[in-house]
Amino acid sequence: FPNPFNPSTTIQFRLQVSGPVSVKLFDATGKEIEQLIDATMTAGEYRIPWNASRFAAGTYFCRFQAEGQSETKKIVLVK
C-alpha cells in the first residue's frame, strides 16, 4: 500500500511458519529488477518499504515466496 504509488510503497506480508523468504520485484516484461528479501525469517507480520524513485512509471509485479506460500501482486508506479 498505497497502490498506485509515487515514489514509495510498503509491501506487507504474514508468515505462517518460520523459514526462508524471498520478495522480488519484476517489471512488466518479467525481468527481475530488485530483490528486497532473501533470508530466513520467523513467523509473524512484516512491512517492507520499497522506494521506486529510480524506476520509470509503469506496472510492476511483487512476488512473495515462503515455506508453503506464494503470491504475486501487481503494483503501479505513477510519476
CNS distance restraints for C-alpha pairs under 8 A (distance, minus, plus):
assign (resid   1 and name CA) (resid   5 and name CA) 7.66 0.50 0.50
assign (resid   1 and name CA) (resid   9 and name CA) 5.62 0.50 0.50
assign (resid   1 and name CA) (resid  10 and name CA) 5.35 0.50 0.50
assign (resid   1 and name CA) (resid  11 and name CA) 6.56 0.50 0.50
assign (resid   1 and name CA) (resid  12 and name CA) 7.92 0.50 0.50
assign (resid   2 and name CA) (resid   9 and name CA) 5.78 0.50 0.50
assign (resid   2 and name CA) (resid  10 and name CA) 7.14 0.50 0.50
assign (resid   3 and name CA) (resid   9 and name CA) 7.42 0.50 0.50
assign (resid   3 and name CA) (resid  75 and name CA) 5.96 0.50 0.50
assign (resid   3 and name CA) (resid  76 and name CA) 6.14 0.50 0.50
assign (resid   3 and name CA) (resid  77 and name CA) 7.81 0.50 0.50
assign (resid   4 and name CA) (resid  75 and name CA) 6.38 0.50 0.50
assign (resid   4 and name CA) (resid  76 and name CA) 4.65 0.50 0.50
assign (resid   4 and name CA) (resid  77 and name CA) 5.77 0.50 0.50
assign (resid   4 and name CA) (resid  78 and name CA) 6.57 0.50 0.50
assign (resid   5 and name CA) (resid   9 and name CA) 6.07 0.50 0.50
assign (resid   5 and name CA) (resid  75 and name CA) 7.98 0.50 0.50
assign (resid   5 and name CA) (resid  76 and name CA) 6.38 0.50 0.50
assign (resid   5 and name CA) (resid  77 and name CA) 5.19 0.50 0.50
assign (resid   5 and name CA) (resid  78 and name CA) 6.04 0.50 0.50
assign (resid   6 and name CA) (resid  52 and name CA) 7.69 0.50 0.50
assign (resid   6 and name CA) (resid  53 and name CA) 7.65 0.50 0.50
assign (resid   6 and name CA) (resid  77 and name CA) 5.84 0.50 0.50
assign (resid   6 and name CA) (resid  78 and name CA) 5.54 0.50 0.50
assign (resid   6 and name CA) (resid  79 and name CA) 6.05 0.50 0.50
assign (resid   7 and name CA) (resid  51 and name CA) 5.96 0.50 0.50
assign (resid   7 and name CA) (resid  52 and name CA) 5.38 0.50 0.50
assign (resid   7 and name CA) (resid  53 and name CA) 5.06 0.50 0.50
assign (resid   7 and name CA) (resid  77 and name CA) 6.98 0.50 0.50
assign (resid   7 and name CA) (resid  78 and name CA) 7.58 0.50 0.50
assign (resid   7 and name CA) (resid  79 and name CA) 7.36 0.50 0.50
assign (resid   8 and name CA) (resid  49 and name CA) 7.12 0.50 0.50
assign (resid   8 and name CA) (resid  50 and name CA) 5.50 0.50 0.50
assign (resid   8 and name CA) (resid  51 and name CA) 4.22 0.50 0.50
assign (resid   8 and name CA) (resid  52 and name CA) 5.69 0.50 0.50
assign (resid   8 and name CA) (resid  53 and name CA) 7.17 0.50 0.50
assign (resid   9 and name CA) (resid  49 and name CA) 5.87 0.50 0.50
assign (resid   9 and name CA) (resid  50 and name CA) 5.43 0.50 0.50
assign (resid   9 and name CA) (resid  51 and name CA) 6.64 0.50 0.50
assign (resid  10 and name CA) (resid  47 and name CA) 6.18 0.50 0.50
assign (resid  10 and name CA) (resid  48 and name CA) 5.46 0.50 0.50
assign (resid  10 and name CA) (resid  49 and name CA) 4.33 0.50 0.50
assign (resid  10 and name CA) (resid  50 and name CA) 6.02 0.50 0.50
assign (resid  11 and name CA) (resid  47 and name CA) 5.57 0.50 0.50
assign (resid  11 and name CA) (resid  48 and name CA) 5.02 0.50 0.50
assign (resid  11 and name CA) (resid  49 and name CA) 6.17 0.50 0.50
assign (resid  11 and name CA) (resid  50 and name CA) 7.31 0.50 0.50
assign (resid  12 and name CA) (resid  45 and name CA) 7.44 0.50 0.50
assign (resid  12 and name CA) (resid  46 and name CA) 5.65 0.50 0.50
assign (resid  12 and name CA) (resid  47 and name CA) 4.45 0.50 0.50
assign (resid  12 and name CA) (resid  48 and name CA) 6.31 0.50 0.50
assign (resid  13 and name CA) (resid  45 and name CA) 5.88 0.50 0.50
assign (resid  13 and name CA) (resid  46 and name CA) 5.46 0.50 0.50
assign (resid  13 and name CA) (resid  47 and name CA) 6.70 0.50 0.50
assign (resid  14 and name CA) (resid  43 and name CA) 7.36 0.50 0.50
assign (resid  14 and name CA) (resid  44 and name CA) 5.53 0.50 0.50
assign (resid  14 and name CA) (resid  45 and name CA) 4.29 0.50 0.50
assign (resid  14 and name CA) (resid  46 and name CA) 6.18 0.50 0.50
assign (resid  15 and name CA) (resid  42 and name CA) 7.38 0.50 0.50
assign (resid  15 and name CA) (resid  43 and name CA) 4.73 0.50 0.50
assign (resid  15 and name CA) (resid  44 and name CA) 5.18 0.50 0.50
assign (resid  15 and name CA) (resid  45 and name CA) 6.39 0.50 0.50
assign (resid  15 and name CA) (resid  66 and name CA) 7.52 0.50 0.50
assign (resid  16 and name CA) (resid  43 and name CA) 5.43 0.50 0.50
assign (resid  16 and name CA) (resid  44 and name CA) 6.77 0.50 0.50
assign (resid  17 and name CA) (resid  42 and name CA) 6.77 0.50 0.50
assign (resid  17 and name CA) (resid  43 and name CA) 4.65 0.50 0.50
assign (resid  17 and name CA) (resid  44 and name CA) 7.85 0.50 0.50
assign (resid  17 and name CA) (resid  67 and name CA) 7.25 0.50 0.50
assign (resid  18 and name CA) (resid  40 and name CA) 7.26 0.50 0.50
assign (resid  18 and name CA) (resid  41 and name CA) 5.60 0.50 0.50
assign (resid  18 and name CA) (resid  42 and name CA) 4.08 0.50 0.50
assign (resid  18 and name CA) (resid  43 and name CA) 4.57 0.50 0.50
assign (resid  18 and name CA) (resid  67 and name CA) 7.79 0.50 0.50
assign (resid  19 and name CA) (resid  40 and name CA) 5.05 0.50 0.50
assign (resid  19 and name CA) (resid  41 and name CA) 5.55 0.50 0.50
assign (resid  19 and name CA) (resid  42 and name CA) 6.50 0.50 0.50
assign (resid  19 and name CA) (resid  43 and name CA) 7.84 0.50 0.50
assign (resid  19 and name CA) (resid  66 and name CA) 6.86 0.50 0.50
assign (resid  19 and name CA) (resid  67 and name CA) 6.06 0.50 0.50
assign (resid  20 and name CA) (resid  38 and name CA) 7.24 0.50 0.50
assign (resid  20 and name CA) (resid  39 and name CA) 5.55 0.50 0.50
assign (resid  20 and name CA) (resid  40 and name CA) 4.07 0.50 0.50
assign (resid  20 and name CA) (resid  41 and name CA) 6.22 0.50 0.50
assign (resid  20 and name CA) (resid  66 and name CA) 5.81 0.50 0.50
assign (resid  20 and name CA) (resid  67 and name CA) 6.59 0.50 0.50
assign (resid  21 and name CA) (resid  37 and name CA) 6.73 0.50 0.50
assign (resid  21 and name CA) (resid  38 and name CA) 5.69 0.50 0.50
assign (resid  21 and name CA) (resid  39 and name CA) 5.47 0.50 0.50
assign (resid  21 and name CA) (resid  40 and name CA) 5.84 0.50 0.50
assign (resid  21 and name CA) (resid  41 and name CA) 6.57 0.50 0.50
assign (resid  21 and name CA) (resid  64 and name CA) 7.47 0.50 0.50
assign (resid  21 and name CA) (resid  65 and name CA) 5.78 0.50 0.50
assign (resid  21 and name CA) (resid  66 and name CA) 4.58 0.50 0.50
assign (resid  21 and name CA) (resid  67 and name CA) 7.40 0.50 0.50
assign (resid  22 and name CA) (resid  35 and name CA) 7.65 0.50 0.50
assign (resid  22 and name CA) (resid  36 and name CA) 7.59 0.50 0.50
assign (resid  22 and name CA) (resid  37 and name CA) 5.12 0.50 0.50
assign (resid  22 and name CA) (resid  38 and name CA) 4.59 0.50 0.50
assign (resid  22 and name CA) (resid  39 and name CA) 6.82 0.50 0.50
assign (resid  22 and name CA) (resid  63 and name CA) 7.82 0.50 0.50
assign (resid  22 and name CA) (resid  64 and name CA) 5.81 0.50 0.50
assign (resid  22 and name CA) (resid  65 and name CA) 5.14 0.50 0.50
assign (resid  22 and name CA) (resid  66 and name CA) 6.49 0.50 0.50
assign (resid  23 and name CA) (resid  35 and name CA) 6.03 0.50 0.50
assign (resid  23 and name CA) (resid  36 and name CA) 5.41 0.50 0.50
assign (resid  23 and name CA) (resid  37 and name CA) 4.94 0.50 0.50
assign (resid  23 and name CA) (resid  38 and name CA) 6.80 0.50 0.50
assign (resid  23 and name CA) (resid  62 and name CA) 6.93 0.50 0.50
assign (resid  23 and name CA) (resid  63 and name CA) 5.62 0.50 0.50
assign (resid  23 and name CA) (resid  64 and name CA) 4.59 0.50 0.50
assign (resid  23 and name CA) (resid  65 and name CA) 6.49 0.50 0.50
assign (resid  24 and name CA) (resid  32 and name CA) 7.00 0.50 0.50
assign (resid  24 and name CA) (resid  33 and name CA) 7.78 0.50 0.50
assign (resid  24 and name CA) (resid  34 and name CA) 5.88 0.50 0.50
assign (resid  24 and name CA) (resid  35 and name CA) 4.33 0.50 0.50
assign (resid  24 and name CA) (resid  36 and name CA) 5.83 0.50 0.50
assign (resid  24 and name CA) (resid  37 and name CA) 7.10 0.50 0.50
assign (resid  24 and name CA) (resid  62 and name CA) 5.77 0.50 0.50
assign (resid  24 and name CA) (resid  63 and name CA) 5.27 0.50 0.50
assign (resid  24 and name CA) (resid  64 and name CA) 6.72 0.50 0.50
assign (resid  25 and name CA) (resid  32 and name CA) 5.85 0.50 0.50
assign (resid  25 and name CA) (resid  33 and name CA) 5.71 0.50 0.50
assign (resid  25 and name CA) (resid  34 and name CA) 5.22 0.50 0.50
assign (resid  25 and name CA) (resid  35 and name CA) 6.21 0.50 0.50
assign (resid  25 and name CA) (resid  36 and name CA) 7.62 0.50 0.50
assign (resid  25 and name CA) (resid  60 and name CA) 6.88 0.50 0.50
assign (resid  25 and name CA) (resid  61 and name CA) 5.62 0.50 0.50
assign (resid  25 and name CA) (resid  62 and name CA) 4.57 0.50 0.50
assign (resid  25 and name CA) (resid  63 and name CA) 6.32 0.50 0.50
assign (resid  26 and name CA) (resid  30 and name CA) 5.45 0.50 0.50
assign (resid  26 and name CA) (resid  31 and name CA) 5.27 0.50 0.50
assign (resid  26 and name CA) (resid  32 and name CA) 4.30 0.50 0.50
assign (resid  26 and name CA) (resid  33 and name CA) 5.29 0.50 0.50
assign (resid  26 and name CA) (resid  34 and name CA) 7.13 0.50 0.50
assign (resid  26 and name CA) (resid  60 and name CA) 5.67 0.50 0.50
assign (resid  26 and name CA) (resid  61 and name CA) 5.07 0.50 0.50
assign (resid  26 and name CA) (resid  62 and name CA) 6.45 0.50 0.50
assign (resid  26 and name CA) (resid  63 and name CA) 7.90 0.50 0.50
assign (resid  27 and name CA) (resid  31 and name CA) 5.53 0.50 0.50
assign (resid  27 and name CA) (resid  32 and name CA) 6.60 0.50 0.50
assign (resid  27 and name CA) (resid  33 and name CA) 6.53 0.50 0.50
assign (resid  27 and name CA) (resid  59 and name CA) 6.75 0.50 0.50
assign (resid  27 and name CA) (resid  60 and name CA) 4.69 0.50 0.50
assign (resid  27 and name CA) (resid  61 and name CA) 6.35 0.50 0.50
assign (resid  28 and name CA) (resid  58 and name CA) 7.87 0.50 0.50
assign (resid  28 and name CA) (resid  59 and name CA) 5.91 0.50 0.50
assign (resid  28 and name CA) (resid  60 and name CA) 5.67 0.50 0.50
assign (resid  28 and name CA) (resid  61 and name CA) 7.23 0.50 0.50
assign (resid  36 and name CA) (resid  48 and name CA) 7.84 0.50 0.50
assign (resid  36 and name CA) (resid  50 and name CA) 7.92 0.50 0.50
assign (resid  52 and name CA) (resid  77 and name CA) 7.65 0.50 0.50
assign (resid  56 and name CA) (resid  77 and name CA) 7.65 0.50 0.50
assign (resid  56 and name CA) (resid  79 and name CA) 7.94 0.50 0.50
assign (resid  57 and name CA) (resid  76 and name CA) 7.57 0.50 0.50
assign (resid  57 and name CA) (resid  77 and name CA) 4.93 0.50 0.50
assign (resid  57 and name CA) (resid  78 and name CA) 5.00 0.50 0.50
assign (resid  57 and name CA) (resid  79 and name CA) 5.72 0.50 0.50
assign (resid  58 and name CA) (resid  76 and name CA) 5.74 0.50 0.50
assign (resid  58 and name CA) (resid  77 and name CA) 5.26 0.50 0.50
assign (resid  58 and name CA) (resid  78 and name CA) 6.57 0.50 0.50
assign (resid  59 and name CA) (resid  74 and name CA) 6.86 0.50 0.50
assign (resid  59 and name CA) (resid  75 and name CA) 5.89 0.50 0.50
assign (resid  59 and name CA) (resid  76 and name CA) 4.55 0.50 0.50
assign (resid  59 and name CA) (resid  77 and name CA) 6.33 0.50 0.50
assign (resid  60 and name CA) (resid  74 and name CA) 5.87 0.50 0.50
assign (resid  60 and name CA) (resid  75 and name CA) 5.23 0.50 0.50
assign (resid  60 and name CA) (resid  76 and name CA) 6.09 0.50 0.50
assign (resid  60 and name CA) (resid  77 and name CA) 7.52 0.50 0.50
assign (resid  61 and name CA) (resid  72 and name CA) 6.52 0.50 0.50
assign (resid  61 and name CA) (resid  73 and name CA) 5.57 0.50 0.50
assign (resid  61 and name CA) (resid  74 and name CA) 4.59 0.50 0.50
assign (resid  61 and name CA) (resid  75 and name CA) 5.86 0.50 0.50
assign (resid  62 and name CA) (resid  72 and name CA) 5.49 0.50 0.50
assign (resid  62 and name CA) (resid  73 and name CA) 5.28 0.50 0.50
assign (resid  62 and name CA) (resid  74 and name CA) 6.48 0.50 0.50
assign (resid  62 and name CA) (resid  75 and name CA) 7.18 0.50 0.50
assign (resid  63 and name CA) (resid  70 and name CA) 7.37 0.50 0.50
assign (resid  63 and name CA) (resid  71 and name CA) 5.79 0.50 0.50
assign (resid  63 and name CA) (resid  72 and name CA) 4.30 0.50 0.50
assign (resid  63 and name CA) (resid  73 and name CA) 6.60 0.50 0.50
assign (resid  64 and name CA) (resid  69 and name CA) 7.82 0.50 0.50
assign (resid  64 and name CA) (resid  70 and name CA) 5.59 0.50 0.50
assign (resid  64 and name CA) (resid  71 and name CA) 5.25 0.50 0.50
assign (resid  64 and name CA) (resid  72 and name CA) 6.24 0.50 0.50
assign (resid  65 and name CA) (resid  69 and name CA) 5.75 0.50 0.50
assign (resid  65 and name CA) (resid  70 and name CA) 4.42 0.50 0.50
assign (resid  65 and name CA) (resid  71 and name CA) 6.62 0.50 0.50
assign (resid  66 and name CA) (resid  70 and name CA) 6.30 0.50 0.50
